[in-house]
Amino acid sequence: MPVNIHTKMIALLGKPLSQSYAARMQNAAYRATGLNMLYFYAEVENDHLEDVINGIRHMNFAGFAVTKPNKVEVMKYVDEMDPLCEKMNASNTVVLKEGRLIAYNTDGTGFLRSLMEEAPQISLPDSTFICLGAGGAGRAICSVLAYHGAKKIYIYDLNIAAAQELTKDINERFAPVAEMVNPEEANALKTKVTLSDVVMNNTGLGMAASADKTPVPKDFLNPGQLCFDATYNPSKTRFLLEAEQVGCQVMNGLGMSLYQGAEQIELWSGQKAPIEVMREELFTILSHRGDV
């Protein structure tokens, strides 16, 4: 559909964005449903986020999406928050409605739907999770896990203050199931990884700029664990490749991206998202990359 004066725009605000498939997936959905909307990238970090958002308020936008490193920072600049988003204190989706910016978070629900599809053997009340990374994605995922009854969630980040804050927020706002893993304590991370049923990398390590890095040595992992990486480009990070070598089940962030994106479309447009069209577009991208 050609862009015209009536086109509703949506920008993804974050940096880096070169690894993102979101625009192709979203725009395929808009074409399939006949929606006059356009999703595009705008690289911006915390230092200019307020300026960009103020500009969006005065243009023909349906809203915007948010990714690293802006998911927590964006909460300062919105007018309203969905109740779950407010509890999380992080947003990946903002809707512009009648001049007001309303924040939502679809990351956690997207992750949970993907988890239930790809790893149906995981029972939340019987499972222990460790979240590596206490930023926006980790916050959303841990919040939804706690909300839906996860047995235990360990939280680890080299930024001790961030890990402490997320642990406190989970325990006070959702359920008393979170425990911080102190990076300064010898063997603490290895011990908690060993005790976990699901090991989740939400640090961003393994993306293009850090493709040779992993958040945990592979000798910390045990056969039979589920290892999740929120990254989906590359489709298997070093963390996932090494987890496979150990005998773990692996899961990347593609399903999470699909389902959180579908929910975003429904928030921005008010129409049902064409999930199969979006899934097909993601698989087409991966096939061209040689990843499927």
Secondary structure, DSSP 8 states (H G I E B T S, - for coil): ----TT-EEEEEEES--TT--HHHHHHHHHHHHT--EEEEEEE--HHHHHHHHHHHHTSSEEEEEE-TT-TTGGGGG-SEE-HHHHHHT--SEEEEETTEEEEE--HHHHHHHHHHHH-TT--GGG-EEEEE--SHHHHHHHHHHHHTT-SEEEEE-SSHHHHHHHHHHHHHHT-S-EEEE-TTSTTHHHHHHHH-SEEEE-S-TTSGGGTT--SS-GGG--TT-EEEES--SSSS-HHHHHHHHHT-EEE-SHHHHHHHHHHHHHHHHSS---HHHHHHHHHHHHHHHT--
